[in-house]
Amino acid sequence: MAQPDDIVPSRDFENITPNDSTDLRQKSRGILLASAGALSVYDYQQNSVTITGLAVGIIHPIQTTRILASGTVASGICVFY
């Protein structure tokens, strides 16, 4: 069942640089890419997963705590919280 916080718009966002050792300041609600390419993130069990085929210019509903530099080719990454 959806929680009230699951259905409201993002309240904050920031442009980030992928980093293999630093977590995002909180779990993401969505990710926007300015240029196409693979995106490497942690899943909910902290396993590294590389996602390909993400479109440019839309907010992808991805929850993660880290966007990894290793394996990420996409750039212009904006994280929505």
C-alpha positions as CSV (number, residue, x, y, z in Angstrom):
1,M,0.0,0.0,0.0
2,A,1.3,3.4,-0.9
3,Q,2.4,5.7,1.9
4,P,1.6,9.4,1.8
5,D,5.2,10.3,1.0
6,D,5.3,7.9,-2.0
7,I,2.8,10.0,-4.0
8,V,3.9,13.5,-3.5
9,P,6.3,15.4,-5.8
10,S,10.0,15.6,-5.0
11,R,10.8,18.3,-2.6
12,D,14.5,18.8,-3.4
13,F,17.0,18.1,-6.0
14,E,20.7,18.5,-6.8
15,N,23.2,17.9,-9.6
16,I,25.7,15.2,-8.6
17,T,29.0,13.7,-9.7
18,P,29.0,9.9,-9.4
19,N,31.3,8.7,-6.6
20,D,32.3,5.2,-5.7
21,S,32.7,5.9,-2.0
22,T,30.1,8.6,-1.1
23,D,26.4,8.1,-0.5
24,L,23.8,10.6,-1.7
25,R,22.5,12.8,1.2
26,Q,19.4,10.7,1.3
27,K,17.7,8.0,-0.8
28,S,16.7,9.3,-4.3
29,R,13.1,9.4,-5.5
30,G,14.1,10.0,-9.2
31,I,17.1,10.6,-11.5
32,L,17.2,12.8,-14.6
33,L,20.0,12.5,-17.2
34,A,21.2,15.3,-19.5
35,S,23.1,12.8,-21.7
36,A,22.5,9.2,-22.4
37,G,24.7,6.4,-21.1
38,A,24.9,3.6,-18.5
39,L,24.0,4.5,-14.9
40,S,25.6,2.4,-12.1
41,V,23.8,2.5,-8.8
42,Y,23.3,0.5,-5.6
43,D,20.1,-1.5,-5.2
44,Y,18.3,-1.9,-1.9
45,Q,20.7,-4.6,-0.8
46,Q,23.8,-2.5,-1.7
47,N,24.6,-4.5,-4.8
48,S,26.1,-2.6,-7.7
49,V,23.7,-2.6,-10.7
50,T,24.3,-1.0,-14.1
51,I,21.2,0.3,-15.9
52,T,21.3,0.9,-19.6
53,G,18.8,2.3,-22.0
54,L,17.6,5.2,-19.8
55,A,16.1,8.1,-21.8
56,V,17.4,11.6,-21.6
57,G,15.2,14.4,-20.3
58,I,12.7,12.4,-18.1
59,I,12.8,11.7,-14.4
60,H,13.3,8.0,-13.9
61,P,11.7,6.6,-10.7
62,I,14.9,5.1,-9.2
63,Q,15.5,4.8,-5.5
64,T,19.2,4.5,-4.6
65,T,21.6,5.6,-2.0
66,R,24.7,5.9,-4.3
67,I,25.5,6.6,-7.9
68,L,28.8,4.9,-8.7
69,A,31.5,6.4,-10.9
70,S,32.6,3.0,-12.0
71,G,30.3,1.9,-14.7
72,T,28.5,5.2,-15.1
73,V,28.8,6.8,-18.5
74,A,25.8,9.1,-18.4
75,S,26.4,12.7,-17.4
76,G,24.4,15.7,-16.3
77,I,22.9,13.7,-13.5
78,C,20.2,15.4,-11.4
79,V,18.9,13.5,-8.3
80,F,15.4,14.2,-7.0
81,Y,14.6,13.6,-3.3
